[in-house]
Amino acid sequence: MAQAASSFVTFVNDAIGSEYDAYSLVFCLGVGWGLKTASGCISMVVAGERCVCVALPLRADSLMKTRTMAAILVVIVVVTQVAYVIQPLAYIIVRVTDESAGDGVRWNIVTSDLFSRHQVLVNFLLVILLPCIVPLITFVVMVISTAITVDKLRTAMEWREQNCQVSHESSAVLLSVYHRENSNNNNNNKRKYPK
């Protein structure tokens, strides 16, 4: 959304728009990436919760409380946003005089002193851990929990089919006996009470 607003501002006034575009890129990109990472982690938590409810239906209430799940979701959002705080801290916006630009001013995004001093750590966080390792872990956990859920549901369905088949046959016999008795009673009632 910030990028759309900066495009509109650039259309109206190129000098202000390019500055706003640089600031929105540096500051809003981290927020967007944090929300994207939080979304994946929340999906992972929901898949895990579903797996626990299916695999351990009698213990699910004691294992997962509403407050605990709410706290986990809040922690996920806060941690992912804090993790991406490094994005705006690693870069700064500088004003550069450029004669080829319309008003002679251009805004560049350059690395900050923090980035220069801790380049390995910042690159590990912004290039490897947050965009690669966290989504990979999220994906693996979701696949495993979904596989366990599907296996448990399939086992439960097979058990129901085996055990309920006898029940269906016996209930069909009971219904036919009940229907015969009911129809005999109706015929007897018609004979006793003619119209």
VEXSE-474977 format. One line per field, with one value per residue (C-alpha): residue number from 0; chain; residue in three letters; x, y, z. Coordinates in nm, 4 decimals. Layout:
<pts>
pos	[NUM, ...] $
unit	[A, ...] $
code	[ala, ...] $
c1	[X, ...] $
c2	[Y, ...] $
c3	[Z, ...] $
</pts>
This chain:
<pts>
pos	[0, 1, 2, 3, 4, 5, 6, 7, 8, 9, 10, 11, 12, 13, 14, 15, 16, 17, 18, 19, 20, 21, 22, 23, 24, 25, 26, 27, 28, 29, 30, 31, 32, 33, 34, 35, 36, 37, 38, 39, 40, 41, 42, 43, 44, 45, 46, 47, 48, 49, 50, 51, 52, 53, 54, 55, 56, 57, 58, 59, 60, 61, 62, 63, 64, 65, 66, 67, 68, 69, 70, 71, 72, 73, 74, 75, 76, 77, 78, 79, 80, 81, 82, 83, 84, 85, 86, 87, 88, 89, 90, 91, 92, 93, 94, 95, 96, 97, 98, 99, 100, 101, 102, 103, 104, 105, 106, 107, 108, 109, 110, 111, 112, 113, 114, 115, 116, 117, 118, 119, 120, 121, 122, 123, 124, 125, 126, 127, 128, 129, 130, 131, 132, 133, 134, 135, 136, 137, 138, 139, 140, 141, 142, 143, 144, 145, 146, 147, 148, 149, 150, 151, 152, 153, 154, 155, 156, 157, 158, 159, 160, 161, 162, 163, 164, 165, 166, 167, 168, 169, 170, 171, 172, 173, 174, 175, 176, 177, 178, 179, 180, 181, 182, 183, 184, 185, 186, 187, 188, 189, 190, 191, 192, 193, 194] $
unit	[A, A, A, A, A, A, A, A, A, A, A, A, A, A, A, A, A, A, A, A, A, A, A, A, A, A, A, A, A, A, A, A, A, A, A, A, A, A, A, A, A, A, A, A, A, A, A, A, A, A, A, A, A, A, A, A, A, A, A, A, A, A, A, A, A, A, A, A, A, A, A, A, A, A, A, A, A, A, A, A, A, A, A, A, A, A, A, A, A, A, A, A, A, A, A, A, A, A, A, A, A, A, A, A, A, A, A, A, A, A, A, A, A, A, A, A, A, A, A, A, A, A, A, A, A, A, A, A, A, A, A, A, A, A, A, A, A, A, A, A, A, A, A, A, A, A, A, A, A, A, A, A, A, A, A, A, A, A, A, A, A, A, A, A, A, A, A, A, A, A, A, A, A, A, A, A, A, A, A, A, A, A, A, A, A, A, A, A, A, A, A, A, A, A, A] $
code	[met, ala, gln, ala, ala, ser, ser, phe, val, thr, phe, val, asn, asp, ala, ile, gly, ser, glu, tyr, asp, ala, tyr, ser, leu, val, phe, cys, leu, gly, val, gly, trp, gly, leu, lys, thr, ala, ser, gly, cys, ile, ser, met, val, val, ala, gly, glu, arg, cys, val, cys, val, ala, leu, pro, leu, arg, ala, asp, ser, leu, met, lys, thr, arg, thr, met, ala, ala, ile, leu, val, val, ile, val, val, val, thr, gln, val, ala, tyr, val, ile, gln, pro, leu, ala, tyr, ile, ile, val, arg, val, thr, asp, glu, ser, ala, gly, asp, gly, val, arg, trp, asn, ile, val, thr, ser, asp, leu, phe, ser, arg, his, gln, val, leu, val, asn, phe, leu, leu, val, ile, leu, leu, pro, cys, ile, val, pro, leu, ile, thr, phe, val, val, met, val, ile, ser, thr, ala, ile, thr, val, asp, lys, leu, arg, thr, ala, met, glu, trp, arg, glu, gln, asn, cys, gln, val, ser, his, glu, ser, ser, ala, val, leu, leu, ser, val, tyr, his, arg, glu, asn, ser, asn, asn, asn, asn, asn, asn, lys, arg, lys, tyr, pro, lys] $
c1	[0.0000, 0.2855, 0.4378, 0.1105, 0.0925, 0.4541, 0.3812, 0.0914, 0.3022, 0.5784, 0.3223, 0.2172, 0.5614, 0.8698, 1.1049, 0.8798, 0.7680, 1.1202, 1.1988, 0.8746, 0.9395, 1.2844, 1.1543, 0.8547, 1.0810, 1.3162, 1.0608, 0.7550, 0.9340, 1.0371, 0.6811, 0.5462, 0.8030, 0.7348, 0.3620, 0.4303, 0.6512, 0.3950, 0.1232, 0.3236, 0.4021, 0.0372, -0.0636, 0.1935, 0.0480, -0.3061, -0.1930, -0.0212, -0.3275, -0.5490, -0.3097, -0.3159, -0.6962, -0.7262, -0.4417, -0.5229, -0.8920, -0.9345, -0.6282, -0.6634, -0.8482, -0.5779, -0.2950, -0.4285, -0.6127, -0.7599, -0.5382, -0.2273, -0.3075, -0.3818, -0.0518, 0.1341, -0.0224, 0.0644, 0.4210, 0.4565, 0.3461, 0.5645, 0.8745, 0.8486, 0.8052, 1.0987, 1.3088, 1.2528, 1.3343, 1.6857, 1.5643, 1.5201, 1.8214, 2.0520, 1.9805, 1.9635, 1.8302, 2.0730, 2.0081, 2.2236, 2.2526, 2.1958, 2.1764, 2.0045, 1.7080, 1.4266, 1.4943, 1.8576, 1.7883, 1.7807, 1.7361, 1.9534, 1.9304, 2.2719, 2.3894, 2.4157, 2.7036, 2.5172, 2.5148, 2.8822, 2.9841, 2.7638, 2.7401, 2.7610, 2.4887, 2.2571, 2.3004, 2.2383, 1.9141, 1.7816, 1.9027, 1.9245, 1.7299, 1.4116, 1.3358, 1.4725, 1.5065, 1.1880, 0.9594, 1.1315, 1.0732, 0.7145, 0.6582, 0.8112, 0.6083, 0.2876, 0.3526, 0.4309, 0.1319, -0.1003, 0.0298, -0.0316, -0.3794, -0.4699, -0.3355, -0.5343, -0.8527, -0.8107, -0.7597, -1.0702, -1.2768, -1.1624, -1.2462, -1.5928, -1.6563, -1.5600, -1.7508, -2.0514, -2.1194, -2.2464, -2.4437, -2.6068, -2.7097, -2.8556, -3.0359, -3.1790, -3.3150, -3.4574, -3.6228, -3.7811, -3.9141, -4.0460, -4.2068, -4.3747, -4.5035, -4.6289, -4.8087, -4.9658, -5.0901, -5.2388, -5.4164, -5.5506, -5.6724, -5.8559, -6.0325, -6.1396, -6.2575, -6.4303, -6.5281] $
c2	[0.0000, 0.2333, 0.1565, 0.2434, 0.5717, 0.6517, 0.5816, 0.8247, 1.0898, 1.0365, 1.0924, 1.4214, 1.5447, 1.3502, 1.4978, 1.4319, 1.0985, 0.9621, 1.0547, 0.9003, 0.5930, 0.5407, 0.5828, 0.3560, 0.0937, 0.0928, 0.1190, -0.0606, -0.3514, -0.4888, -0.4641, -0.6419, -0.9200, -0.9546, -0.9933, -1.2475, -1.4503, -1.4206, -1.5467, -1.8591, -1.9215, -1.8779, -2.1283, -2.3675, -2.3254, -2.3861, -2.7034, -2.8232, -2.7493, -2.9360, -3.2315, -3.2433, -3.2249, -3.5165, -3.7281, -3.6746, -3.5799, -3.6577, -3.4617, -3.1662, -2.9528, -2.9989, -2.9435, -2.6318, -2.3512, -2.0483, -1.8084, -2.0102, -2.0127, -1.6384, -1.5747, -1.7874, -1.5917, -1.2560, -1.3707, -1.4818, -1.1430, -0.9481, -1.1642, -1.1479, -0.7710, -0.7310, -0.9618, -0.7354, -0.4163, -0.4717, -0.3842, -0.0093, -0.0025, -0.1546, 0.1080, 0.4872, 0.7310, 0.9901, 1.2885, 1.2986, 1.5919, 1.4724, 1.7023, 1.4357, 1.4287, 1.6756, 1.8971, 1.7940, 1.5786, 1.2028, 0.9780, 0.6712, 0.3820, 0.3029, 0.0754, 0.2192, 0.1988, -0.0797, -0.2840, -0.2126, -0.3189, -0.6318, -0.7248, -1.1027, -1.1030, -0.8693, -1.0709, -1.3940, -1.2548, -1.0763, -1.3155, -1.6636, -1.7046, -1.5015, -1.5490, -1.9047, -2.1086, -1.9934, -2.0660, -2.4013, -2.4991, -2.3765, -2.5857, -2.9015, -2.8725, -2.8143, -3.1149, -3.3440, -3.2305, -3.2576, -3.6081, -3.7157, -3.5612, -3.7360, -4.0695, -4.0457, -3.9451, -4.2285, -4.4778, -4.3487, -4.3742, -4.7332, -4.8244, -4.6722, -4.8586, -5.1919, -5.1428, -4.9607, -5.2148, -5.4654, -5.1901, -5.0946, -5.4549, -5.5004, -5.1664, -5.2638, -5.5871, -5.3959, -5.1437, -5.4140, -5.5914, -5.2614, -5.1802, -5.5242, -5.4883, -5.1395, -5.2437, -5.5449, -5.3163, -5.0787, -5.3670, -5.4954, -5.1465, -5.1191, -5.4478, -5.3480, -5.0004, -4.9904, -4.6536] $
c3	[0.0000, 0.0804, -0.2574, -0.4303, -0.2392, -0.3288, -0.6963, -0.6832, -0.5085, -0.7668, -1.0412, -0.8821, -0.7760, -0.8788, -0.6164, -0.3174, -0.4638, -0.5008, -0.1403, -0.0150, -0.2303, -0.0761, 0.2801, 0.2216, 0.0680, 0.3649, 0.6455, 0.5083, 0.3443, 0.6830, 0.8129, 0.5049, 0.5258, 0.8976, 0.8351, 0.5604, 0.7936, 1.0742, 0.8391, 0.7590, 1.1253, 1.2237, 0.9541, 1.1004, 1.4507, 1.3211, 1.1390, 1.4551, 1.6665, 1.4210, 1.4311, 1.8112, 1.8162, 1.5731, 1.7116, 2.0806, 2.0967, 2.4660, 2.5749, 2.3354, 2.5909, 2.8505, 2.6017, 2.4306, 2.6013, 2.4250, 2.6177, 2.5368, 2.1656, 2.1715, 2.3485, 2.0919, 1.8044, 1.9626, 2.0295, 1.6665, 1.5324, 1.7762, 1.7206, 1.3414, 1.3486, 1.5878, 1.3694, 1.0700, 1.2654, 1.1387, 0.7865, 0.8459, 1.0801, 0.8183, 0.5519, 0.5405, 0.2845, 0.1509, -0.0708, -0.3802, -0.6179, -0.9713, -1.2693, -1.4804, -1.2400, -1.3028, -1.0001, -0.9481, -0.6407, -0.6125, -0.3069, -0.2661, -0.0239, 0.1215, 0.4000, 0.7473, 0.9943, 1.1739, 0.8552, 0.7920, 1.1437, 1.1570, 0.7901, 0.8440, 1.1101, 0.9163, 0.5955, 0.7854, 0.9312, 0.6213, 0.3509, 0.5056, 0.8311, 0.7862, 0.4148, 0.3715, 0.6898, 0.8685, 0.5679, 0.5158, 0.8795, 0.8525, 0.5409, 0.6904, 1.0130, 0.8160, 0.5901, 0.8838, 1.0916, 0.7907, 0.7137, 1.0743, 1.0662, 0.7400, 0.8680, 1.1916, 1.0073, 0.7560, 1.0400, 1.2170, 0.8972, 0.8374, 1.1976, 1.1614, 0.8369, 0.9942, 1.3184, 1.1841, 0.9083, 1.1648, 1.3284, 0.9964, 0.9312, 1.2778, 1.2612, 0.9223, 1.0720, 1.3670, 1.1377, 0.9241, 1.2353, 1.3708, 1.0368, 1.0219, 1.3765, 1.3038, 0.9877, 1.1661, 1.4427, 1.1874, 1.0096, 1.3424, 1.4340, 1.1020, 1.1657, 1.5161, 1.4317, 1.0933, 0.9559] $
</pts>
